Amino acid sequence: DAEITQSPRHKITETGRQVTLACHQTWNHNNMFWYRQDLGHGLRLIHYSYGVQDTNKGEVSDGYSVSRSNTEDLPLTLESAASSQTSVYFCASSEGRGVSYNEQFFGPGTRLTVL
Amino acid sequence: AQKVTQAQTEISVVEKEDVTLDCVYETRDTTYYLFWYKQPPSGELVFLIRRNSFDEQNEISGRYSWNFQKSTSSFNFTITASQVVDSAVYFCALSESTGGGNKLTFGTGTQLKVEL
């Protein structure tokens, strides 16, 4: 069955370290997204991609970067982790390049703690 | 800019009660899409329903029903005869068509607790 996976599921790191969170989907979806979930804020969009070599900034992109070298993967990198980036991170994908009406399928989430 | 408001932070009900979760949205687009997602205690996000801005028909799926009213910019979700398994955080989300692609703007969520 097609799925979307994230790794690691839990990560503890120190302030200033570079961290990469992996997202892999086997749906063959063009669209991929990264969100962070914080109490009182719901889910907020960090970065998104509508296809290979396409990346775009979302609402809360400062301190994060992504790259899309193939259809299946969209890794999220925290260049220099900060305590404010402690959060639960969700990756999602949807079909149809940039199409508005398709539902997104979410990964299981990565809980990141920055000490 | 688009915005989704879920004013109810937390709702507690007793099993078998009906409960309505409110969602109010703001958008300048005439074509847009609204979604509801469920996040049970296990943490995953589960898609429940999609509604486009041209379809104001209410929808019913088992114990779940959705009421979309463009006049009040609301897309409310009702659970009839609630069950303990309905306990979760419910998110309403908006996707615009104009330059918005498939990005979702989420509300802050409503925590529903159903007790015996």
Interface residues (C-beta under 8 A of the other chain):
Chain A: N31 F33 Y35 G40 H41 G42 L43 R44 L45 Y48 Y50 G58 V88 F90 A92 S94 G96 G98 V99 S100 Y101 N102 E103 Q104 F105 F106 P108 G109
Chain B: Q6 T31 Y32 Y33 F35 Y37 G43 E44 L45 F47 R50 N52 F91 A93 S95 E96 S97 G100 G101 N102 K103 L104 T105 F106 G107 T108 G109
